[in-house]
């Protein structure tokens, strides 16, 4: 058994996510957090966090668009 077979076997056992799956999970979490912030009380801290979340959501959506063009 060479290194290739060993690594293939290891990758099958470890719960390592692929990059698009990680992006989707992060996007889902950010959208959930965004929804919670919008339903809550607005203050300076939440508005700053909301701006960061929206920026990251836009970035992840752009990554998905670029990935589908490849």
N, C-alpha and C positions, 0 to 999 in steps of 0.2 A: 504494500500500500504506500503510494507516494504522497507527497504533500498536497497534491490536487485532490485526491480522494479524501484525505484527512480533513482538508478545509471545507470540502463540499458537505461532508458528514457533520462537521461542526456547525456550519451555517444552517443546516436543517434542524439542529437542536436548539440553537440560541434564538431568542426572540428579537432578532435584529430587524428593524424596519428599513424598508427601502426609502429613498429620498422623497418620492412623491407621496408615499404613505405618511411620512413624517410631516410633510407640508400640509396634507389634508387634515391630520390630527391637530396640528397647530392652528390651522384656519378654523376648524370647528370650535376649539377651545377659545380662541379670540372672539369669534362671533357670539359665543355663549356669554363671555365676560362683557362684551359690548352691550348685549341685550340687558344684562343685569344692571349695568351702570346707567343705561338710559331709563330704566324703570325706577331707579333710586333717586335720592336727593342730589341735586346739582350743586357742586362747590368747586373751588379752584383745583383741588386734588383730583376729583373725578374727571373734570374737564381736561386736565393735562393727561391723565391716563387714557382717556377716550381718544385724544389726538394721537397718542403713540399707537394705540390699538388700530385705529383707522389707517395710519401710515403703514403699519406692518401688514394689515389685510390687503391693502393695495399692492404692496410689494409681492406678497405670496400669490395673489391673483395674476400678477405679471409673470411670475415664474411659471405658473401653470400654462399661461398663454404661450410663452416661449417654448415650454417643453412639448406642447402639442404641435408646434411648427417644425420641430426637429424630425 
